[in-house]
Amino acid sequence: MEKRPYYVNVESGEILPIKTASTFQFEISASDEDVRKLEKKFQEVDSAASDTFVRSHVPYVPYSNDPDNDRYDQKLREAYRIIHDLGQDETRRFIETMSFWNPEKPEDIEKRPETH
């Protein structure tokens, strides 16, 4: 499959084929299938973010003790993994500096103590 340049804005979930169409953080080289995969991951991130909305309005439940927040964090990590894998050298280098980056176990998230 032919790969073309795309420009990604993680916050908005945009994947654009034109560099000047919007602001972007990352440049990737992707096939149509790659773009669909990343779009699906952004939809999962958005869904997980919606699930965290209720917790954000309950002051006695800390962020660190909420499975919905864990799911959101994991989906966001998965999106960054896809961007890293498709990214230009500069994109990959930048993502590798991020505090959550663990190329050996990208699916691992911080294990939080169970609260009962």
N, C-alpha and C positions, 0 to 999 in steps of 0.2 A: 504494500500500500504506500502511496505517495504521502510524504510528510511535508507539511508547510509550516511557516512560522505563525504562531498565535501569541496573543498578549493577554495575560491573566491578571485579574483583580480578585484577590481572595475575598476581601470584605463584601464585595457586591456579587461574587460568584460569576463574574463575566469572563468569557473566553472569546476574544475578538480577533478576526483575521486582519484587521487594519490597525496599525500602530497608533494612529492619531485619532481613532474613533472615541477613545475614552482614556482615562488614566489607568495605568497598569503597574503591577509590581514585578511581574516575571515574564520572560520571553521563553516560549517552549517551541519545540518542533514536533508536530503531531499529525497523525492521520485522522480521518473522519471518525474512525472507531475510537481512537484515543480521546478525541474531544467528547464523544458521547459518554465514555467512561468517566471522564472528569466532570462533565455536567451532572451525571448521576450521583457522583460523590458529593458535589456541591448541594444537590437536593437533599441528600442524607444529612449533611452538615446543617442545612437550614431547618430540617425537621427536628433534629436533635436540639438546635437552638430554641425552637418553639417550646419544646418540652421543658427547658430550663426556666421558662418565663414564670411559671407558678412559684418555683422555689425562690426566685429572686425577690418575691414579695412576702416571703415568710422569714422574718428576721432571726428566728431562733434555729434555723437549719443552715449551718455553715456550708459554703461552697464545697469544702473538702469532704463532706459527708453525704454526697448526693449522687446516686447512680446515673441520673440524667446528665449531670455535669461530666461524669466520667465518659459517658457515651458521646457527648459533644466533643470532648477533648480527643477521644479516639478517632472519631470521624474526621476531625480537622487534621490530625496527624496523617491519616490515610490520604487526604487530599494533598498535603504537602509531599508525601511520598511519591504520588503520581507526578506532581509538578517537578520534583527533583529528577525523577527518572526520564522525563521528557525535556527537561530544561537545558538551556545553553550552559556553557561552563560557568559564567557569572551567576546564573540562577542556582546551579548546584552548589557552588561554593558558599553562597549566601545562606541557603537552607542548612547546610552543614554546620553553620555557626550558631544555629538556633538551639536553645537550651534543651529542647525535648528530643533532638536528633539522636537516634541510636540505630545505626544501620544494621547491626547484628540482630536486633529484635525490635523492629519498628512497631509491632503490634503490642508491645509491652506498655502498660501504663503504670503509674505509681500505684502500688497496692496500698489501699487505705484500710485502717483498722475497722473491723465490723463494730457497729454500735447497736446495742439492743435496748 
